[in-house]
Amino acid sequence: MESDNWIVQNLNNALETWNSKLSEIWQLLTQSPETFKGGDIWSVMLTIHDALKGIGYGLLVLFFAISVVKTCSSYLDVKKPEHAVKLFIRFALAKGAVGYGLELMMALFSVIQGMVSTIMQNSGFGGDSDVIELPAEMVEKIESVGLLDSIPLWIVTLLGSLFITVLSFIMILTVYGRMFKLYMYTAIAPIPIATFAGEPTQNIGKNFVRSYAGVCMEGAIIALACIIFSVFAASPPAIADSSLSAVNIVWNYVAELIFNLLVLVGAIKAADRIVKEIMGL
């Protein structure tokens, strides 16, 4: 609600910052690393990924040799057809994983991204549907306060606005952190994937794939957290008894709003831990 009152404008500016960051989260959750920031970062990561493929192939041979030494007690074991076929299949699959690891990772990302899109589309929230605004009753109450009585309101709104702004940036930084992790996994992928060539080292590759899937799944948890918060935001914090002073009304509103925002920020920051608990990673 538009107002010339400085206190109302201060709160509206803080809520506008929060709404813009929440809207930015919705956009980030629907973006792929290939299109993020025009694709410039993705191009650099692809260059690094291709450069590390050579190292990955070298490590693949090393891990394969270690596996042969540790799993075969003698040269006669290698000559056995079943052992030879098993080793050949492992080496071929590992080489294919290093060569086409990026395609496999993007296929996994697309599957999980489709799940995130389905969650968002069926929730009915996103964009301008979850905007938080000051209730008109509270704006009227604040505007009716005199100059002397408005001093405590300035303090309350300054503190509240500061908290809301800080929480907004913590929230968006966490979501950006997920995108950065996707880039890091993409760039370094040939190295951990090469460990599939050796039976003793294959757990490293398995942990890498599970961790990457977990980072992708964080998008679904973040989307669910935002949807739950949007349901809360649909019913604004109580204005309390109209007989209370404007300071008490604003304090009650800001305190309840900050509590809800803290819950959302906490859920977003705990998305990685929640994924590990759900998926057993």
Phi and psi restraints in degrees (value plus and minus 20) as a CYANA .aco file:
   2 GLU   PHI     -93.2   -53.2
   2 GLU   PSI     121.7   161.7
   3 SER   PHI    -178.0  -138.0
   3 SER   PSI     130.7   170.7
   4 ASP   PHI    -109.6   -69.6
   4 ASP   PSI     -25.1    14.9
   5 ASN   PHI     -92.6   -52.6
   5 ASN   PSI     112.8   152.8
   6 TRP   PHI     -84.5   -44.5
   6 TRP   PSI     -57.9   -17.9
   7 ILE   PHI     -84.9   -44.9
   7 ILE   PSI     -65.1   -25.1
   8 VAL   PHI     -84.2   -44.2
   8 VAL   PSI     -61.8   -21.8
   9 GLN   PHI     -83.8   -43.8
   9 GLN   PSI     -57.9   -17.9
  10 ASN   PHI     -83.1   -43.1
  10 ASN   PSI     -65.7   -25.7
  11 LEU   PHI     -86.0   -46.0
  11 LEU   PSI     -59.9   -19.9
  12 ASN   PHI     -84.5   -44.5
  12 ASN   PSI     -57.0   -17.0
  13 ASN   PHI     -84.7   -44.7
  13 ASN   PSI     -61.1   -21.1
  14 ALA   PHI     -85.2   -45.2
  14 ALA   PSI     -63.2   -23.2
  15 LEU   PHI     -87.7   -47.7
  15 LEU   PSI     -53.5   -13.5
  16 GLU   PHI     -85.3   -45.3
  16 GLU   PSI     -59.8   -19.8
  17 THR   PHI     -81.4   -41.4
  17 THR   PSI     -65.3   -25.3
  18 TRP   PHI     -81.4   -41.4
  18 TRP   PSI     -66.7   -26.7
  19 ASN   PHI     -82.2   -42.2
  19 ASN   PSI     -58.4   -18.4
  20 SER   PHI     -87.6   -47.6
  20 SER   PSI     -59.2   -19.2
  21 LYS   PHI     -89.3   -49.3
  21 LYS   PSI     -57.8   -17.8
  22 LEU   PHI     -86.3   -46.3
  22 LEU   PSI     -59.6   -19.6
  23 SER   PHI     -85.0   -45.0
  23 SER   PSI     -56.4   -16.4
  24 GLU   PHI     -86.1   -46.1
  24 GLU   PSI     -54.6   -14.6
  25 ILE   PHI     -82.6   -42.6
  25 ILE   PSI     -64.5   -24.5
  26 TRP   PHI     -77.6   -37.6
  26 TRP   PSI     -59.6   -19.6
  27 GLN   PHI     -88.8   -48.8
  27 GLN   PSI     -60.9   -20.9
  28 LEU   PHI     -84.4   -44.4
  28 LEU   PSI     -57.2   -17.2
  29 LEU   PHI     -88.6   -48.6
  29 LEU   PSI     -41.4    -1.4
  30 THR   PHI    -118.6   -78.6
  30 THR   PSI     -20.9    19.1
  31 GLN   PHI    -115.3   -75.3
  31 GLN   PSI     129.0   169.0
  32 SER   PHI    -119.9   -79.9
  32 SER   PSI     139.5   179.5
  33 PRO   PHI     -77.8   -37.8
  33 PRO   PSI     -45.1    -5.1
  34 GLU   PHI     -89.4   -49.4
  34 GLU   PSI     -50.9   -10.9
  35 THR   PHI    -123.8   -83.8
  35 THR   PSI     -28.7    11.3
  36 PHE   PHI     -84.3   -44.3
  36 PHE   PSI     109.0   149.0
  37 LYS   PHI      34.6    74.6
  37 LYS   PSI      20.1    60.1
  38 GLY   PHI      57.2    97.2
  38 GLY   PSI     -17.9    22.1
  39 GLY   PHI      65.7   105.7
  39 GLY   PSI     -16.4    23.6
  40 ASP   PHI     -86.4   -46.4
  40 ASP   PSI     -63.0   -23.0
  41 ILE   PHI     -84.7   -44.7
  41 ILE   PSI     -60.1   -20.1
  42 TRP   PHI     -81.0   -41.0
  42 TRP   PSI     -58.9   -18.9
  43 SER   PHI     -83.2   -43.2
  43 SER   PSI     -60.8   -20.8
  44 VAL   PHI     -86.3   -46.3
  44 VAL   PSI     -62.3   -22.3
  45 MET   PHI     -84.1   -44.1
  45 MET   PSI     -57.0   -17.0
  46 LEU   PHI     -84.9   -44.9
  46 LEU   PSI     -59.0   -19.0
  47 THR   PHI     -82.2   -42.2
  47 THR   PSI     -63.6   -23.6
  48 ILE   PHI     -86.1   -46.1
  48 ILE   PSI     -61.7   -21.7
  49 HIS   PHI     -79.5   -39.5
  49 HIS   PSI     -66.4   -26.4
  50 ASP   PHI     -85.4   -45.4
  50 ASP   PSI     -56.6   -16.6
  51 ALA   PHI     -86.7   -46.7
  51 ALA   PSI     -55.2   -15.2
  52 LEU   PHI    -100.1   -60.1
  52 LEU   PSI     -30.6     9.4
  53 LYS   PHI     -80.6   -40.6
  53 LYS   PSI     -61.4   -21.4
  54 GLY   PHI     -79.3   -39.3
  54 GLY   PSI     -64.8   -24.8
  55 ILE   PHI     -84.0   -44.0
  55 ILE   PSI     -58.4   -18.4
  56 GLY   PHI     -81.6   -41.6
  56 GLY   PSI     -61.4   -21.4
  57 TYR   PHI     -85.3   -45.3
  57 TYR   PSI     -58.5   -18.5
  58 GLY   PHI     -84.2   -44.2
  58 GLY   PSI     -64.2   -24.2
  59 LEU   PHI     -86.4   -46.4
  59 LEU   PSI     -52.7   -12.7
  60 LEU   PHI     -79.2   -39.2
  60 LEU   PSI     -65.6   -25.6
  61 VAL   PHI     -83.5   -43.5
  61 VAL   PSI     -60.7   -20.7
  62 LEU   PHI     -83.8   -43.8
  62 LEU   PSI     -67.7   -27.7
  63 PHE   PHI     -85.5   -45.5
  63 PHE   PSI     -55.1   -15.1
  64 PHE   PHI     -86.1   -46.1
  64 PHE   PSI     -61.9   -21.9
  65 ALA   PHI     -84.1   -44.1
  65 ALA   PSI     -61.2   -21.2
  66 ILE   PHI     -82.2   -42.2
  66 ILE   PSI     -60.1   -20.1
  67 SER   PHI     -84.4   -44.4
  67 SER   PSI     -61.3   -21.3
  68 VAL   PHI     -82.9   -42.9
  68 VAL   PSI     -62.1   -22.1
  69 VAL   PHI     -85.7   -45.7
  69 VAL   PSI     -60.8   -20.8
  70 LYS   PHI    -101.7   -61.7
  70 LYS   PSI     -49.5    -9.5
  71 THR   PHI    -115.3   -75.3
  71 THR   PSI     -36.7     3.3
  72 CYS   PHI    -132.5   -92.5
  72 CYS   PSI     100.7   140.7
  73 SER   PHI     -94.2   -54.2
  73 SER   PSI     -43.6    -3.6
  74 SER   PHI    -173.4  -133.4
  74 SER   PSI     151.2   191.2
  75 TYR   PHI     -84.4   -44.4
  75 TYR   PSI     -47.2    -7.2
  76 LEU   PHI     -84.1   -44.1
  76 LEU   PSI     -53.0   -13.0
  77 ASP   PHI     -83.9   -43.9
  77 ASP   PSI     -56.5   -16.5
  78 VAL   PHI     -88.1   -48.1
  78 VAL   PSI     -51.2   -11.2
  79 LYS   PHI     -95.6   -55.6
  79 LYS   PSI     -36.8     3.2
  80 LYS   PHI     -86.6   -46.6
  80 LYS   PSI     114.6   154.6
  81 PRO   PHI     -77.3   -37.3
  81 PRO   PSI     -62.9   -22.9
  82 GLU   PHI     -83.8   -43.8
  82 GLU   PSI     -58.6   -18.6
  83 HIS   PHI     -90.3   -50.3
  83 HIS   PSI     -61.5   -21.5
  84 ALA   PHI     -83.7   -43.7
  84 ALA   PSI     -64.0   -24.0
  85 VAL   PHI     -84.4   -44.4
  85 VAL   PSI     -62.9   -22.9
  86 LYS   PHI     -80.6   -40.6
  86 LYS   PSI     -64.0   -24.0
  87 LEU   PHI     -87.1   -47.1
  87 LEU   PSI     -59.2   -19.2
  88 PHE   PHI     -84.8   -44.8
  88 PHE   PSI     -64.2   -24.2
  89 ILE   PHI     -83.5   -43.5
  89 ILE   PSI     -62.7   -22.7
  90 ARG   PHI     -81.0   -41.0
  90 ARG   PSI     -65.2   -25.2
  91 PHE   PHI     -84.7   -44.7
  91 PHE   PSI     -62.8   -22.8
  92 ALA   PHI     -84.9   -44.9
  92 ALA   PSI     -62.9   -22.9
  93 LEU   PHI     -85.6   -45.6
  93 LEU   PSI     -60.3   -20.3
  94 ALA   PHI     -86.1   -46.1
  94 ALA   PSI     -60.8   -20.8
  95 LYS   PHI     -84.0   -44.0
  95 LYS   PSI     -61.2   -21.2
  96 GLY   PHI     -84.7   -44.7
  96 GLY   PSI     -56.6   -16.6
  97 ALA   PHI     -85.8   -45.8
  97 ALA   PSI     -59.5   -19.5
  98 VAL   PHI     -88.6   -48.6
  98 VAL   PSI     -61.6   -21.6
  99 GLY   PHI     -91.1   -51.1
  99 GLY   PSI     -56.8   -16.8
 100 TYR   PHI    -137.6   -97.6
 100 TYR   PSI       3.2    43.2
 101 GLY   PHI     -81.4   -41.4
 101 GLY   PSI     -57.5   -17.5
 102 LEU   PHI     -83.7   -43.7
 102 LEU   PSI     -63.2   -23.2
 103 GLU   PHI     -83.4   -43.4
 103 GLU   PSI     -59.9   -19.9
 104 LEU   PHI     -85.8   -45.8
 104 LEU   PSI     -60.7   -20.7
 105 MET   PHI     -85.5   -45.5
 105 MET   PSI     -61.5   -21.5
 106 MET   PHI     -89.2   -49.2
 106 MET   PSI     -51.9   -11.9
 107 ALA   PHI     -86.0   -46.0
 107 ALA   PSI     -61.7   -21.7
 108 LEU   PHI     -84.1   -44.1
 108 LEU   PSI     -61.6   -21.6
 109 PHE   PHI     -82.5   -42.5
 109 PHE   PSI     -60.7   -20.7
 110 SER   PHI     -84.2   -44.2
 110 SER   PSI     -58.8   -18.8
 111 VAL   PHI     -83.3   -43.3
 111 VAL   PSI     -67.8   -27.8
 112 ILE   PHI     -90.4   -50.4
 112 ILE   PSI     -55.2   -15.2
 113 GLN   PHI     -84.2   -44.2
 113 GLN   PSI     -55.0   -15.0
 114 GLY   PHI     -83.5   -43.5
 114 GLY   PSI     -56.5   -16.5
 115 MET   PHI     -85.5   -45.5
 115 MET   PSI     -62.0   -22.0
 116 VAL   PHI     -82.0   -42.0
 116 VAL   PSI     -64.0   -24.0
 117 SER   PHI     -83.3   -43.3
 117 SER   PSI     -59.2   -19.2
 118 THR   PHI     -83.7   -43.7
 118 THR   PSI     -62.5   -22.5
 119 ILE   PHI     -80.2   -40.2
 119 ILE   PSI     -65.6   -25.6
 120 MET   PHI     -89.3   -49.3
 120 MET   PSI     -60.4   -20.4
 121 GLN   PHI     -88.2   -48.2
 121 GLN   PSI     -56.6   -16.6
 122 ASN   PHI    -106.5   -66.5
 122 ASN   PSI     -27.1    12.9
 123 SER   PHI    -101.1   -61.1
 123 SER   PSI     -48.1    -8.1
 124 GLY   PHI      62.2   102.2
 124 GLY   PSI     -14.8    25.2
 125 PHE   PHI    -134.6   -94.6
 125 PHE   PSI     148.4   188.4
 126 GLY   PHI     102.2   142.2
 126 GLY   PSI     132.5   172.5
 127 GLY   PHI      49.6    89.6
 127 GLY   PSI    -145.3  -105.3
 128 ASP   PHI    -111.5   -71.5
 128 ASP   PSI     -17.4    22.6
 129 SER   PHI     -98.4   -58.4
 129 SER   PSI     -34.6     5.4
 130 ASP   PHI    -140.1  -100.1
 130 ASP   PSI      12.5    52.5
 131 VAL   PHI     -94.9   -54.9
 131 VAL   PSI     115.9   155.9
 132 ILE   PHI    -116.7   -76.7
 132 ILE   PSI     109.8   149.8
 133 GLU   PHI    -151.7  -111.7
 133 GLU   PSI     133.1   173.1
 134 LEU   PHI     -89.3   -49.3
 134 LEU   PSI     114.2   154.2
 135 PRO   PHI     -82.7   -42.7
 135 PRO   PSI     123.1   163.1
 136 ALA   PHI     -81.0   -41.0
 136 ALA   PSI     -55.0   -15.0
 137 GLU   PHI     -82.1   -42.1
 137 GLU   PSI     -58.2   -18.2
 138 MET   PHI     -91.8   -51.8
 138 MET   PSI     -56.8   -16.8
 139 VAL   PHI     -81.9   -41.9
 139 VAL   PSI     -63.5   -23.5
 140 GLU   PHI     -83.5   -43.5
 140 GLU   PSI     -59.5   -19.5
 141 LYS   PHI     -84.7   -44.7
 141 LYS   PSI     -61.2   -21.2
 142 ILE   PHI     -88.0   -48.0
 142 ILE   PSI     -61.8   -21.8
 143 GLU   PHI     -87.4   -47.4
 143 GLU   PSI     -41.2    -1.2
 144 SER   PHI    -104.9   -64.9
 144 SER   PSI     -25.4    14.6
 145 VAL   PHI    -100.1   -60.1
 145 VAL   PSI     119.9   159.9
 146 GLY   PHI     -94.8   -54.8
 146 GLY   PSI     153.7   193.7
 147 LEU   PHI     -82.6   -42.6
 147 LEU   PSI     -66.2   -26.2
 148 LEU   PHI     -86.7   -46.7
 148 LEU   PSI     -61.9   -21.9
 149 ASP   PHI     -93.2   -53.2
 149 ASP   PSI     -34.1     5.9
 150 SER   PHI    -102.2   -62.2
 150 SER   PSI     -31.1     8.9
 151 ILE   PHI     -80.2   -40.2
 151 ILE   PSI     -68.5   -28.5
 152 PRO   PHI     -80.3   -40.3
 152 PRO   PSI     -52.7   -12.7
 153 LEU   PHI     -85.2   -45.2
 153 LEU   PSI     -56.6   -16.6
 154 TRP   PHI     -79.0   -39.0
 154 TRP   PSI     -63.9   -23.9
 155 ILE   PHI     -83.9   -43.9
 155 ILE   PSI     -66.3   -26.3
 156 VAL   PHI     -82.8   -42.8
 156 VAL   PSI     -64.9   -24.9
 157 THR   PHI     -90.6   -50.6
 157 THR   PSI     -54.5   -14.5
 158 LEU   PHI     -82.7   -42.7
 158 LEU   PSI     -67.2   -27.2
 159 LEU   PHI     -84.4   -44.4
 159 LEU   PSI     -65.2   -25.2
 160 GLY   PHI     -82.3   -42.3
 160 GLY   PSI     -63.8   -23.8
 161 SER   PHI     -83.9   -43.9
 161 SER   PSI     -58.8   -18.8
 162 LEU   PHI     -82.8   -42.8
 162 LEU   PSI     -66.2   -26.2
 163 PHE   PHI     -81.1   -41.1
 163 PHE   PSI     -65.7   -25.7
 164 ILE   PHI     -82.8   -42.8
 164 ILE   PSI     -62.3   -22.3
 165 THR   PHI     -85.2   -45.2
 165 THR   PSI     -64.1   -24.1
 166 VAL   PHI     -82.9   -42.9
 166 VAL   PSI     -64.2   -24.2
 167 LEU   PHI     -83.2   -43.2
 167 LEU   PSI     -54.4   -14.4
 168 SER   PHI     -81.7   -41.7
 168 SER   PSI     -64.7   -24.7
 169 PHE   PHI     -93.8   -53.8
 169 PHE   PSI     -54.1   -14.1
 170 ILE   PHI     -81.8   -41.8
 170 ILE   PSI     -62.6   -22.6
 171 MET   PHI     -82.8   -42.8
 171 MET   PSI     -69.4   -29.4
 172 ILE   PHI     -90.3   -50.3
 172 ILE   PSI     -52.4   -12.4
 173 LEU   PHI     -84.6   -44.6
 173 LEU   PSI     -56.5   -16.5
 174 THR   PHI     -84.3   -44.3
 174 THR   PSI     -61.0   -21.0
 175 VAL   PHI     -89.7   -49.7
 175 VAL   PSI     -59.5   -19.5
 176 TYR   PHI     -83.6   -43.6
 176 TYR   PSI     -55.4   -15.4
 177 GLY   PHI     -79.6   -39.6
 177 GLY   PSI     -57.9   -17.9
 178 ARG   PHI     -82.4   -42.4
 178 ARG   PSI     -63.3   -23.3
 179 MET   PHI     -83.4   -43.4
 179 MET   PSI     -59.1   -19.1
 180 PHE   PHI     -85.5   -45.5
 180 PHE   PSI     -57.3   -17.3
 181 LYS   PHI     -84.6   -44.6
 181 LYS   PSI     -57.1   -17.1
 182 LEU   PHI     -80.8   -40.8
 182 LEU   PSI     -60.7   -20.7
 183 TYR   PHI     -85.0   -45.0
 183 TYR   PSI     -62.1   -22.1
 184 MET   PHI     -84.0   -44.0
 184 MET   PSI     -63.1   -23.1
 185 TYR   PHI     -82.2   -42.2
 185 TYR   PSI     -60.1   -20.1
 186 THR   PHI     -84.1   -44.1
 186 THR   PSI     -64.1   -24.1
 187 ALA   PHI     -87.1   -47.1
 187 ALA   PSI     -61.4   -21.4
 188 ILE   PHI    -112.2   -72.2
 188 ILE   PSI     -22.0    18.0
 189 ALA   PHI     -72.2   -32.2
 189 ALA   PSI     -62.7   -22.7
 190 PRO   PHI     -77.8   -37.8
 190 PRO   PSI     -49.2    -9.2
 191 ILE   PHI     -91.0   -51.0
 191 ILE   PSI     -77.1   -37.1
 192 PRO   PHI     -87.5   -47.5
 192 PRO   PSI     -50.1   -10.1
 193 ILE   PHI     -86.7   -46.7
 193 ILE   PSI     -51.1   -11.1
 194 ALA   PHI     -82.2   -42.2
 194 ALA   PSI     -41.8    -1.8
 195 THR   PHI     -89.4   -49.4
 195 THR   PSI     -32.7     7.3
 196 PHE   PHI     -84.8   -44.8
 196 PHE   PSI     -37.6     2.4
 197 ALA   PHI     -87.9   -47.9
 197 ALA   PSI     -43.8    -3.8
 198 GLY   PHI    -135.0   -95.0
 198 GLY   PSI     113.5   153.5
 199 GLU   PHI     -82.2   -42.2
 199 GLU   PSI     -60.3   -20.3
 200 PRO   PHI     -87.3   -47.3
 200 PRO   PSI     -43.3    -3.3
 201 THR   PHI    -127.4   -87.4
 201 THR   PSI     -19.7    20.3
 202 GLN   PHI     -84.6   -44.6
 202 GLN   PSI     -43.1    -3.1
 203 ASN   PHI     -83.0   -43.0
 203 ASN   PSI     -48.8    -8.8
 204 ILE   PHI     -83.9   -43.9
 204 ILE   PSI     -65.1   -25.1
 205 GLY   PHI     -85.4   -45.4
 205 GLY   PSI     -59.9   -19.9
 206 LYS   PHI     -82.8   -42.8
 206 LYS   PSI     -63.5   -23.5
 207 ASN   PHI     -83.3   -43.3
 207 ASN   PSI     -56.1   -16.1
 208 PHE   PHI     -83.7   -43.7
 208 PHE   PSI     -67.0   -27.0
 209 VAL   PHI     -83.6   -43.6
 209 VAL   PSI     -62.3   -22.3
 210 ARG   PHI     -84.3   -44.3
 210 ARG   PSI     -61.2   -21.2
 211 SER   PHI     -85.7   -45.7
 211 SER   PSI     -60.5   -20.5
 212 TYR   PHI     -84.5   -44.5
 212 TYR   PSI     -63.3   -23.3
 213 ALA   PHI     -81.1   -41.1
 213 ALA   PSI     -56.9   -16.9
 214 GLY   PHI     -84.2   -44.2
 214 GLY   PSI     -61.8   -21.8
 215 VAL   PHI     -83.7   -43.7
 215 VAL   PSI     -61.0   -21.0
 216 CYS   PHI     -83.2   -43.2
 216 CYS   PSI     -61.1   -21.1
 217 MET   PHI     -87.9   -47.9
 217 MET   PSI     -41.8    -1.8
 218 GLU   PHI     -77.9   -37.9
 218 GLU   PSI     -51.3   -11.3
 219 GLY   PHI     -80.3   -40.3
 219 GLY   PSI     -60.1   -20.1
 220 ALA   PHI     -86.7   -46.7
 220 ALA   PSI     -61.1   -21.1
 221 ILE   PHI     -86.6   -46.6
 221 ILE   PSI     -61.5   -21.5
 222 ILE   PHI     -83.7   -43.7
 222 ILE   PSI     -61.9   -21.9
 223 ALA   PHI     -81.9   -41.9
 223 ALA   PSI     -63.6   -23.6
 224 LEU   PHI     -83.3   -43.3
 224 LEU   PSI     -60.4   -20.4
 225 ALA   PHI     -82.8   -42.8
 225 ALA   PSI     -62.4   -22.4
 226 CYS   PHI     -86.8   -46.8
 226 CYS   PSI     -56.6   -16.6
 227 ILE   PHI     -86.5   -46.5
 227 ILE   PSI     -64.6   -24.6
 228 ILE   PHI     -80.9   -40.9
 228 ILE   PSI     -62.7   -22.7
 229 PHE   PHI     -83.5   -43.5
 229 PHE   PSI     -59.2   -19.2
 230 SER   PHI     -82.1   -42.1
 230 SER   PSI     -54.8   -14.8
 231 VAL   PHI     -85.2   -45.2
 231 VAL   PSI     -61.4   -21.4
 232 PHE   PHI     -82.0   -42.0
 232 PHE   PSI     -64.4   -24.4
 233 ALA   PHI     -87.1   -47.1
 233 ALA   PSI     -42.8    -2.8
 234 ALA   PHI     -83.5   -43.5
 234 ALA   PSI     -47.0    -7.0
 235 SER   PHI    -131.0   -91.0
 235 SER   PSI      79.5   119.5
 236 PRO   PHI     -81.7   -41.7
 236 PRO   PSI     132.2   172.2
 237 PRO   PHI     -72.0   -32.0
 237 PRO   PSI     126.3   166.3
 238 ALA   PHI     -80.3   -40.3
 238 ALA   PSI     118.8   158.8
 239 ILE   PHI    -102.3   -62.3
 239 ILE   PSI     -31.9     8.1
 240 ALA   PHI      53.9    93.9
 240 ALA   PSI    -191.1  -151.1
 241 ASP   PHI     -86.6   -46.6
 241 ASP   PSI     110.1   150.1
 242 SER   PHI     -85.0   -45.0
 242 SER   PSI     -35.2     4.8
 243 SER   PHI     -97.2   -57.2
 243 SER   PSI     -33.4     6.6
 244 LEU   PHI     -92.0   -52.0
 244 LEU   PSI     140.9   180.9
 245 SER   PHI     -90.7   -50.7
 245 SER   PSI     141.8   181.8
 246 ALA   PHI     -81.7   -41.7
 246 ALA   PSI     -55.7   -15.7
 247 VAL   PHI     -81.8   -41.8
 247 VAL   PSI     -66.0   -26.0
 248 ASN   PHI     -85.6   -45.6
 248 ASN   PSI     -59.1   -19.1
 249 ILE   PHI     -84.3   -44.3
 249 ILE   PSI     -67.7   -27.7
 250 VAL   PHI     -83.8   -43.8
 250 VAL   PSI     -61.2   -21.2
 251 TRP   PHI     -82.5   -42.5
 251 TRP   PSI     -64.6   -24.6
 252 ASN   PHI     -81.8   -41.8
 252 ASN   PSI     -62.6   -22.6
 253 TYR   PHI     -85.6   -45.6
 253 TYR   PSI     -69.7   -29.7
 254 VAL   PHI     -84.1   -44.1
 254 VAL   PSI     -61.7   -21.7
 255 ALA   PHI     -82.8   -42.8
 255 ALA   PSI     -65.0   -25.0
 256 GLU   PHI     -88.1   -48.1
 256 GLU   PSI     -57.7   -17.7
 257 LEU   PHI     -85.5   -45.5
 257 LEU   PSI     -65.6   -25.6
 258 ILE   PHI     -82.3   -42.3
 258 ILE   PSI     -58.0   -18.0
 259 PHE   PHI     -80.7   -40.7
 259 PHE   PSI     -65.4   -25.4
 260 ASN   PHI     -83.5   -43.5
 260 ASN   PSI     -59.2   -19.2
 261 LEU   PHI     -87.2   -47.2
 261 LEU   PSI     -57.7   -17.7
 262 LEU   PHI     -82.0   -42.0
 262 LEU   PSI     -60.2   -20.2
 263 VAL   PHI     -81.5   -41.5
 263 VAL   PSI     -64.6   -24.6
 264 LEU   PHI     -84.6   -44.6
 264 LEU   PSI     -67.5   -27.5
 265 VAL   PHI     -81.2   -41.2
 265 VAL   PSI     -61.4   -21.4
 266 GLY   PHI     -82.7   -42.7
 266 GLY   PSI     -60.3   -20.3
 267 ALA   PHI     -87.0   -47.0
 267 ALA   PSI     -58.6   -18.6
 268 ILE   PHI     -87.6   -47.6
 268 ILE   PSI     -63.3   -23.3
 269 LYS   PHI     -88.1   -48.1
 269 LYS   PSI     -47.3    -7.3
 270 ALA   PHI    -111.3   -71.3
 270 ALA   PSI     -10.7    29.3
 271 ALA   PHI     -78.6   -38.6
 271 ALA   PSI     -61.4   -21.4
 272 ASP   PHI     -84.6   -44.6
 272 ASP   PSI     -60.2   -20.2
 273 ARG   PHI     -89.0   -49.0
 273 ARG   PSI     -58.6   -18.6
 274 ILE   PHI     -82.9   -42.9
 274 ILE   PSI     -60.8   -20.8
 275 VAL   PHI     -81.9   -41.9
 275 VAL   PSI     -63.5   -23.5
 276 LYS   PHI     -83.5   -43.5
 276 LYS   PSI     -57.7   -17.7
 277 GLU   PHI     -91.1   -51.1
 277 GLU   PSI     -59.5   -19.5
 278 ILE   PHI     -90.2   -50.2
 278 ILE   PSI     -65.6   -25.6
 279 MET   PHI    -110.5   -70.5
 279 MET   PSI     -26.2    13.8
 280 GLY   PHI      48.2    88.2
 280 GLY   PSI      11.7    51.7
